[in-house]
Amino acid sequence: MDITQLNAVLKPDEIGQEMYHLISELYPICRSITGNGFRETLQIIKNYIPLNIYEVPTGTQVFDWTVPKEWNIRDAYVKNSKGERIIDFKKSNLHVVNYSIPIKTKVSLTELREHLFTLPEYPDWIPYRTSYYKENWGFCLSHRQLLELEEDEYEVCIDASLEKGHLTYGEYYLPGKGSEEILLTCHTCHPSLCNDNLSGISLVTHLAKQLGSLSLRYSYRFLFIPGTIGSITWLCLNETHVSRIRHGLVVANVGDSGKSTYKKSRRGDAEIDKAVSHILKHSGQDYEILDFSPYGYDERQFCSPGFNLPVGCLMRTPYGCFPEYHTSADNLDFVRPEYLADSFSKYLAVLNVLENNKKYLNKNPKCEPQLGRRGLYRAMGGQKDVGTFELALLWVLNLSDGKHTLLDIADRSGLKFDLIKNVADALKEHDLLEEFSD
C-alpha cells in the first residue's frame, strides 16, 4: 500500500478521535524542556510507535548553548494563614512558573505579588510562563484570583529539584527505499497546552504509526524534542548526516478551528514549500502562506544559515495569533477531532506529493502521439471543451522533458497533483512515458 491508497481507506472521523484520545491522555502531564514529565510523555508515545529515547547530560556543549540542569517538580502551592491552598499546582500545572527553583518560605502579600503572573485582559485564564535559563520562582493564576487576595502572611512552597541530569528526546527512524529523508518534528515540552503542542505530538505520532506499514520512496525521521534547545542539541549531535534531509516540516498548532497556515522554509522555493502551497491551494478551503522569518518554532534552527535545511512549518492558527495561546484556555475544548483530522489529511497529501514527485521523459516527443487509438482520448472530436483528463494528458506529454517534475506540471497547468500523477501512470502503462533520473 502507498500513501494514496492509505488516504483513501482512512476514515477522518476515526483518525480525528484517535488523535484527540492521545491528546487527552497526555494533557495532565507536567512537561518541561527536561525531566520526568518529558520522559513519561515519550513512554506513552512508545505505545504507538517504536521510539528510541536519548539522554544528553547536563553541561553538554551544543554549538553556542549548554544543555541545562534537569528540572522536576512534585508539588507546589501558596497557602493563606488559615492553611488553605489558594494556588495549587495539583489543580493546574500551569500555576507554577515552569523551571521555578525550589523554595519554602513565608512572605507578605506585597512580596508575593512580585512573583505572581496574570492576564488582566482575560481574568479567568491562567497564563503559561517559564524561566528556563534564569533561576527564579513564581506562580501563575487568574487575574480574578489575584484581585481576591487579602493582606496576609502566605506560605509559599515549590517542591522541585533543579540539578544535574539530562535532556531527553525521542526519535523514530523509518527506512524507505532510499536514504534521503523527510523530517517531521514537534516540540514536546509544553505542559497542559493542547493546540501548542499536544496536537503536534499527536499528529506526528499517528503519521508515524500509519506510514510504518507502507512502501515508501523516502526514509522518514520523526523527532519529539524540547523546543529550541532540543533542535539545537539534535542538530549538533547529528550534524554529519543532516544533509540527507531532503524535505522537512515542523508540526504545531494543528487542532484549532483556524485556517491552515504555512510558513515557508528559509529557501522560500524548496520543493516542500511548493508541495504544501499546492495542497492548500487545491484544498477548497481558506489558507495563508507566510514567508520565512527567524522567529517562531524550531524551523528557525533547522533553517539557520549554517544548515539552511528545506524545513517549513504547517499549522492552523500560528503561534501568538489566538488569544488562548500559552494560557489555560488552550485546553481540551479548544482542539477538536474534526480539525485534527483535516490537518492529518493535509499532511498526508503533502507527503503523497513528495513521494510521487518525479521527472519523466516523453518517449514520443515529436508531435503528439495518437491518444485515441490507445483509449486515452475521447472518440468524438470537434467539441468546444477539452476534458480535464485529456487536458492533463497534453500537459504531461508536453512538459515531460526531464526538466519538469509532476509538481511543476501541476502548478503550471493549474491542475491537481493527483490528476497529473494518475495521467503519468496511464501514459507509462501505454509506453508513452518513462521515468527520468538526474
C-alpha positions in Angstrom: 0.0 0.0 0.0 1.2 3.6 -0.7 0.1 6.9 0.7 -2.6 7.4 -1.9 -4.2 4.1 -1.0 -3.9 4.9 2.7 -5.6 8.2 2.4 -8.5 6.5 0.6 -9.1 3.9 3.3 -8.6 6.1 6.4 -11.8 7.4 7.9 -11.4 11.0 9.0 -13.8 10.6 12.0 -11.8 7.7 13.4 -8.4 9.3 12.9 -9.6 12.5 14.5 -11.0 10.7 17.5 -7.7 8.7 17.9 -5.6 11.8 17.8 -7.9 13.5 20.3 -7.7 10.5 22.6 -3.8 10.7 22.7 -4.1 14.5 23.4 -6.4 13.7 26.3 -4.0 11.0 27.6 -1.1 13.4 27.6 -2.9 16.5 28.8 -2.5 16.1 32.6 1.3 15.6 32.5 3.5 18.5 33.6 6.2 18.6 30.9 9.2 20.9 30.6 12.3 21.0 28.4 13.8 18.3 30.7 12.6 16.0 33.4 10.4 13.1 34.2 7.2 14.7 32.6 9.0 14.7 29.3 10.1 11.0 29.8 6.6 10.0 30.8 5.3 11.5 27.6 7.8 9.6 25.4 6.9 6.4 27.2 3.2 6.9 26.2 4.2 7.6 22.6 6.2 4.4 22.6 2.9 2.5 23.0 2.1 3.8 19.4 5.5 3.7 17.6 8.9 2.1 18.3 10.5 5.2 19.6 14.2 5.4 20.6 14.9 7.6 23.6 18.1 9.5 24.0 19.6 11.2 27.1 22.1 14.1 26.8 23.9 15.1 30.0 23.6 18.5 31.7 26.6 20.6 30.7 27.0 19.2 27.2 28.1 21.9 24.8 25.8 22.2 21.8 27.1 24.9 19.5 26.7 28.2 21.5 24.3 26.6 24.0 24.8 24.3 27.0 22.4 21.6 28.0 20.7 22.9 31.2 20.1 21.4 34.5 17.2 18.9 34.8 14.0 20.2 36.4 11.5 18.0 38.2 8.5 19.1 40.3 6.5 17.1 42.8 4.2 19.7 44.4 3.7 23.5 44.7 1.2 25.8 46.5 0.5 29.1 48.1 -1.3 28.9 51.5 -3.0 31.6 53.4 -2.8 31.9 57.2 -5.8 29.6 57.5 -3.8 26.8 55.8 -5.9 26.9 52.7 -4.3 26.3 49.3 -5.2 29.4 47.3 -2.9 28.4 44.5 -2.5 24.7 43.9 -0.2 23.0 41.4 -2.2 19.8 41.7 -5.3 21.6 40.2 -3.3 23.0 37.2 0.3 22.5 36.4 0.3 26.0 34.7 0.0 27.5 38.2 3.8 27.2 38.7 6.3 29.1 36.5 8.0 26.3 34.6 11.5 25.7 35.9 10.9 27.5 39.2 13.7 26.9 41.7 12.7 25.0 44.9 11.5 27.3 47.7 9.7 27.1 51.0 9.2 30.3 52.9 6.6 32.8 54.3 6.0 36.1 52.6 3.7 39.1 52.7 1.2 39.9 50.0 3.5 42.7 48.7 6.4 40.3 48.3 4.2 37.5 46.9 2.8 39.9 44.2 6.3 40.3 42.8 6.2 36.5 41.9 2.7 36.4 40.5 1.6 36.5 36.8 -1.9 37.0 35.5 -3.7 38.1 32.3 -5.8 41.1 33.2 -7.4 41.1 29.7 -8.6 37.5 30.3 -9.4 37.5 34.0 -10.4 33.8 34.2 -7.4 32.3 32.4 -4.1 31.2 33.8 -1.0 32.2 31.8 1.9 29.9 31.0 5.3 31.3 32.0 8.8 29.9 32.0 12.2 30.7 33.5 14.4 28.2 31.8 17.7 30.0 31.7 17.5 32.4 34.7 16.9 30.9 38.1 13.8 32.3 39.6 10.4 31.2 41.0 6.9 32.2 40.5 3.2 31.3 40.3 0.6 31.9 37.6 -3.1 32.5 38.5 -6.2 34.0 37.1 -6.5 37.8 37.4 -9.8 37.3 39.3 -7.9 35.2 41.9 -5.3 37.9 42.2 -7.9 40.6 42.9 -9.3 38.4 45.7 -6.1 38.1 47.6 -6.1 39.8 51.0 -3.4 41.2 53.2 -2.0 38.2 55.0 1.1 36.1 55.6 1.4 33.5 52.9 3.2 30.2 52.9 5.0 29.5 49.6 6.2 26.1 48.7 7.7 24.7 45.4 8.8 21.2 46.0 11.1 20.8 42.9 14.6 20.0 42.0 17.0 21.7 39.6 20.2 19.8 39.4 22.5 17.9 37.0 20.6 15.4 34.9 19.8 15.0 31.3 17.9 16.5 28.3 15.7 13.8 26.8 14.4 13.4 23.3 12.6 10.8 21.2 13.4 9.7 17.7 11.8 7.2 15.3 13.6 6.4 12.0 11.5 4.7 9.4 13.7 3.4 6.5 12.4 3.7 2.9 13.7 2.6 -0.4 16.3 5.4 -0.5 18.5 7.1 2.1 17.2 10.6 1.5 14.9 11.7 4.4 11.7 13.5 5.2 11.9 15.1 8.7 8.8 15.6 10.8 9.4 17.2 14.2 7.4 18.6 17.1 8.2 20.3 20.3 7.1 18.1 23.2 8.0 20.2 26.2 4.8 22.2 27.0 2.7 21.2 30.0 -1.1 21.1 29.7 -1.5 23.1 26.5 -3.4 21.3 23.8 -3.0 23.1 20.5 0.5 24.2 21.4 1.6 21.5 21.2 -0.2 18.2 22.1 -1.9 18.5 18.8 1.5 18.4 17.0 2.7 15.5 19.1 -0.4 13.5 18.3 -0.3 14.2 14.6 3.4 13.2 14.3 2.7 10.0 16.3 -0.2 9.0 14.2 1.6 9.8 11.0 4.5 7.6 12.0 2.1 4.9 13.0 0.2 4.9 9.7 3.3 5.3 7.5 5.1 2.4 9.2 3.4 -0.3 7.1 3.7 1.4 3.7 6.1 1.1 0.9 7.9 4.4 0.9 10.3 6.2 -1.5 11.9 8.3 1.2 13.1 7.4 4.7 11.4 9.3 7.5 12.7 10.7 10.7 10.3 11.7 13.4 11.6 13.8 16.3 10.0 14.6 19.7 12.2 17.2 21.2 12.1 20.1 23.7 11.6 23.5 21.9 14.8 25.4 20.8 17.4 23.6 23.0 16.1 20.2 21.6 16.6 21.1 18.0 19.9 22.8 18.7 21.0 19.6 20.6 19.8 17.3 17.9 21.5 19.3 15.1 24.8 19.4 17.0 24.8 15.7 17.7 23.7 14.7 14.1 25.5 17.3 12.1 27.3 14.8 9.9 24.2 13.4 8.3 21.7 16.2 8.2 22.5 16.6 4.5 20.2 13.5 4.0 17.2 15.7 4.9 15.5 16.4 1.6 12.2 17.9 3.0 11.0 18.8 6.5 8.1 20.1 8.4 7.7 21.4 11.9 4.3 20.3 13.3 2.4 22.6 15.7 -1.0 24.1 16.3 -2.9 21.7 14.1 -6.1 21.2 16.2 -7.8 24.6 16.3 -10.6 25.8 14.0 -8.5 28.4 12.2 -7.5 28.2 8.5 -4.4 26.2 7.5 -1.3 28.4 7.5 2.1 27.5 6.1 5.4 29.3 6.9 7.9 28.7 4.2 11.4 27.5 4.7 14.3 30.0 4.6 14.9 29.0 1.0 11.4 30.0 0.1 11.2 27.9 -3.1 12.1 24.5 -1.8 10.1 21.5 -3.0 8.4 21.3 0.4 7.3 24.9 0.0 5.8 24.2 -3.4 4.2 20.9 -2.3 2.4 22.5 0.7 1.3 25.5 -1.3 -0.1 23.3 -4.0 -2.1 21.2 -1.5 -3.5 24.2 0.3 -4.4 25.9 -3.0 -6.4 22.9 -4.1 -7.9 22.1 -0.7 -11.1 24.1 -1.4 -10.6 25.9 2.0 -9.2 29.3 3.0 -5.5 29.3 3.8 -2.5 31.5 4.2 1.2 31.3 3.1 3.7 33.2 5.1 7.3 34.0 4.2 10.1 32.7 6.4 11.1 34.8 9.4 13.8 33.9 12.1 11.1 33.8 14.8 8.7 31.1 15.7 9.2 27.4 16.3 12.2 25.1 15.6 12.2 25.8 11.8 14.4 28.8 12.8 17.1 26.3 14.0 16.8 23.9 11.0 16.8 26.9 8.7 19.7 28.7 10.4 22.3 29.8 7.7 24.8 27.1 8.7 22.2 24.4 7.9 19.6 26.1 5.6 17.6 22.9 5.5 14.3 22.8 3.5 12.1 22.8 6.6 8.8 24.8 6.8 6.0 24.9 9.4 2.5 23.8 8.6 0.0 25.0 11.2 -3.6 26.1 11.5 -3.6 29.4 13.5 0.0 30.5 14.0 1.8 30.9 17.4 0.7 34.0 19.2 -2.2 34.7 16.9 -5.0 33.1 19.0 -5.8 34.6 22.5 -5.8 31.1 24.1 -2.1 30.7 23.1 0.1 29.9 26.2 -2.9 30.0 28.6 -5.2 27.6 30.4 -7.8 28.2 27.7 -5.7 26.1 25.3 -7.5 23.1 26.7 -9.4 20.0 25.6 -12.3 22.1 24.5 -10.1 24.3 22.2 -8.9 21.5 19.9 -11.5 19.3 18.1 -11.2 15.9 16.3 -12.5 17.3 13.0 -9.7 19.9 12.8 -7.1 17.3 13.8 -8.4 15.0 11.1 -8.3 17.8 8.5 -4.7 18.7 9.4 -3.7 15.0 9.3 -5.3 14.6 5.8 -3.3 17.7 4.5 -0.1 16.3 5.9 -0.7 13.0 4.2 -1.5 14.8 0.9 1.8 16.8 1.1 3.8 13.6 1.7 2.0 12.0 -1.2 3.2 14.8 -3.4 6.8 14.4 -2.2 6.7 10.6 -2.6 5.5 10.8 -6.2 7.0 14.0 -7.5 9.3 12.7 -10.2 10.6 13.7 -13.6 9.6 11.9 -16.8 10.6 11.7 -20.4 8.1 11.7 -23.3 9.1 8.7 -25.4 7.2 10.2 -28.4 8.3 13.8 -28.2 7.9 14.7 -31.9 4.3 16.0 -32.0 1.5 14.5 -30.0 1.1 10.7 -30.1 -2.3 9.4 -31.2 -4.1 9.0 -27.9 -7.4 8.0 -29.3 -6.3 4.6 -30.6 -4.8 3.9 -27.2 -8.1 4.5 -25.5 -6.7 7.6 -23.7 -8.6 10.3 -25.6 -12.3 10.8 -26.4 -13.5 9.4 -29.7 -15.7 12.3 -30.7 -13.8 15.4 -31.8 -14.8 19.0 -32.6 -16.3 19.8 -29.2 -15.6 23.2 -27.6 -14.4 21.9 -24.2 -11.4 19.7 -23.6 -12.0 17.3 -20.7 -9.8 17.7 -17.7 -8.2 14.3 -18.1 -7.4 14.9 -21.7 -6.0 18.3 -20.9 -3.8 16.8 -18.2 -2.6 14.2 -20.8 -1.4 17.0 -23.1 0.3 18.9 -20.3 2.2 15.9 -19.0 3.3 14.9 -22.6 4.4 18.4 -23.4 6.4 19.1 -20.2 7.8 15.6 -19.6 11.3 16.6 -20.9 13.4 15.5 -18.0 13.4 19.1 -16.7 9.9 19.4 -15.1 8.6 17.4 -12.1 5.0 16.4 -11.9 4.5 19.1 -9.3 5.9 21.7 -11.8 3.4 20.4 -14.4 0.5 20.5 -11.9 1.4 24.1 -10.9 1.8 25.3 -14.4 -1.3 23.7 -15.7 -3.4 24.7 -12.7 -4.5 21.1 -12.3 -4.3 18.9 -9.1 -1.2 16.9 -8.5 -3.2 13.7 -8.1 -4.7 14.1 -11.5 -1.3 14.7 -13.1 0.2 11.7 -11.3 -2.7 9.5 -12.5 -2.2 10.7 -16.0 1.5 10.0 -15.8 0.8 6.4 -14.6 -1.6 5.9 -17.5 0.9 7.2 -20.1 3.6 4.9 -18.6 1.2 1.9 -18.9 0.9 2.7 -22.7 4.7 3.0 -23.0 4.5 6.8 -23.8 6.4 7.9 -20.7 9.5 6.7 -18.8 10.9 7.9 -15.5 13.9 10.2 -15.8 16.8 10.0 -13.4 19.1 13.1 -13.0 
